[in-house]
Amino acid sequence: MESRLPKPKIGVKKETNSVSKIVSSESSSSLNLPESTNSTATLKDYGKSKSGINLRGAALTKENKMPTKSTTMVRSKTMATISRPNTGVGNASKVGVKRPGTQSTNPIETKRPNIRPIARAAASNNVGVSGKSLKPTGKTATTKPLPTKVSKWDWKTKYEILHKDFSSLKEKHKETSEKHDELQIIVDDLSHNQNSNVNKIEMLETKNNELSLELKKLSTDNKDLIITNEKLQIDLKHLELSLEKTSEELKKHEKLCKKQEKIIEDMTIHNTELKINLDNEIKIKNELTLKVNDSQRLLHQMDKDRRILHNTIQEMKGNIRVFCRVRPKIQKEEDKPMCTINYIDECTLEIARFDNSDSSSGCGAKARGARQEFSFDKVFPPTATQSDVFEELSMLVQSALEGYNVCVFAYGQTGSGKTYTMEGSYEPEYEGMIPRTVRHIFEEMKEFQLLGWEYKIEASFLEIYNEHIVDLLDFNQKTHEIRMVDNKAKDLYVTNLFVEEIESPEELHKCLRIAQQNRAVAATKCNDRSSRSHSVARIRLIGTHEKNQERSVGNLNLVDLAGSERLKDEAIARQTETKNINKSLSNLGNVILALLKKQDHVPYRNSKLTHLLMPSLGGNSKTLMLLNISPLDDCFNETLNSLRFASNVNSCKTGNIKRSKTIIQ
Ligand SMILES: Nc1ncnc2c1ncn2[C@@H]1O[C@H](COP(=O)(O)OP(=O)(O)OP(=O)(O)O)[C@@H](O)[C@H]1O
């Protein structure tokens, strides 16, 4: 049967060096302490053991403390009464605990505690704490046995018994003290060992913790390394694949390289041959360069000669030249009679009025009155095309590129074909002199570039309307005056005029179209869209020859004069306009007459037109007058006037003209 008493615990207080007491007899018997306590494992085993010493933070509790006197408890054989020792030392009186269902028959037994002498109990145990057998006390053996029954009044026997008990207890106490001392020594040793072990344990625990942390870290590192390793494995696979590919490509490239090496070898051989050829060609080139230089010198000389010849021819032809162009009948004039014009040769025409008097007799039309003959530098019949006219004019454009001043003006009665000749229409076939001149300039420039000339082109467009200069490229109204470039030069310029720098024929055509749109036009009796102003297209050609350090400036004036008109034919609203037009045209006639008569004073400044054309008419300019005449019989008188006027101009000779050429400083 298991004891219902609480199981004893043995503990060692960590703080105190002295272990108080060892309590249980059971435990004392099993207190088989090891000789050495250095091993942690051994200590742990002790901690685990029920009957062992709890070394970790152990402390002997109060109930576990060994009593200072003998506290051995002995169970009654009868199990009827449990006797417990009283806390008092040497107190023999014991308190009986009655168990239900048990009754004592002996009155003495009820008074006497059922306690066996401790000496006997101790002797029966007879085992020390250290496992050594305890020596039996000799006194107990020699003592005379006491009577078991004592009468009430036998105080002496009672005393002897008590004395004996006391002596026994005393002896027991002494033994116990000895045991206690022995145990104390062992406990001290244990305590000492425990402290050192505790320190070691702490150290080991710290180290263990550190190692655990390190282990954790290492395990984390290990995981990372595993992941990295996996990635590296994947990368390795990729790299292996790419290595395979690269190896394949390398093989291909190696093959290619071999091929190319062969090609290079061939090419090196070819190169050597080429070098030899090149050397030969360099020699030839040098020889050719020398020849080219000679040729260029010759060409330059020839160019000079050509210019001189060209100029001589121009001079021989006259610096004021006149072309006469007879326009064809247009659709709306089909029913109208025409003058009789005979083209005697390419420079002469004969004109007479149309005589219709005998037509009824069936003899056909014939010239009425005297036939008049006029000779010019060139006569263009109605069949002549724009291209035919420009062919004759193109030489003058070349002169402008060479640095001469050139003036081309279309003169004639209103509706005679001046604007058609100068501007024409947009179709290339019907393009007039101005657009053709522009194209020709750019074509000629290329030729001149081969000779080393570079050109800058400036263009301005103006009209003289009612004796006022109007800028056809600028919408802002400004005052424009005609001024001399300087006292020496006979060239003129117009103030506040918008000058456009031209880079291509398209740009020049664009300017021309703007000017055409801005020009003052009105319907006259002879023309639905009559130009009521004198329009002037001024193109300035500035050429530079770097090598020869030469610079040339040529001015090209392309003038479309307003048509002369009889005042009586005009509407009143247009009379001032017509007066101004006629005035300026008659002034033009006066200037030409003065030049013919070689008068000292030439009235250039009487009108804006003659003032502006002054350098072209009497100065340093090659002038071409394009006389336009209408074939209509109605216009006969005006045509005759124009022919006479043009004829006068044709006989007008200006002095030797000079090319504007300067040496660049
Ligand atoms: N050579 C030609 N071939 C065909 N048609 C022509 C020719 N010359 C002129 N014409 C036509 O005659 C008409 C009048 O010509 P244009 O307007 O050029 O005369 P103009 O002298 O400029 O007149 P204005 O002085 O009044 O301006 C136009 O319809 C034009 O197309």
The ligand as a Gaussian input file, in Angstrom:
#p B3LYP/6-31G(d) Opt

LIG

0 1
 N        1.353000      86.288000    -128.931000
 C        0.107000      86.071000    -128.484000
 N       -0.495000      84.888000    -128.749000
 C       -1.749000      84.648000    -128.301000
 N       -2.476000      85.522000    -127.604000
 C       -1.939000      86.726000    -127.318000
 C       -0.631000      87.051000    -127.735000
 N       -0.354000      88.288000    -127.317000
 C       -1.443000      88.696000    -126.643000
 N       -2.385000      87.785000    -126.632000
 C       -3.699000      87.900000    -125.994000
 O       -4.168000      89.203000    -126.250000
 C       -4.825000      89.709000    -125.122000
 C       -4.231000      91.016000    -124.670000
 O       -2.933000      90.790000    -124.344000
 P       -2.205000      91.524000    -123.094000
 O       -3.084000      91.578000    -121.928000
 O       -0.895000      90.903000    -122.927000
 O       -2.087000      92.969000    -123.627000
 P       -1.334000      94.186000    -122.938000
 O       -0.559000      94.852000    -123.966000
 O       -0.621000      93.745000    -121.786000
 O       -2.555000      95.103000    -122.482000
 P       -2.520000      96.202000    -121.339000
 O       -1.518000      97.205000    -121.726000
 O       -3.904000      96.768000    -121.376000
 O       -2.224000      95.497000    -120.154000
 C       -4.757000      88.673000    -124.100000
 O       -5.960000      87.944000    -124.061000
 C       -3.631000      87.791000    -124.538000
 O       -3.837000      86.478000    -124.128000

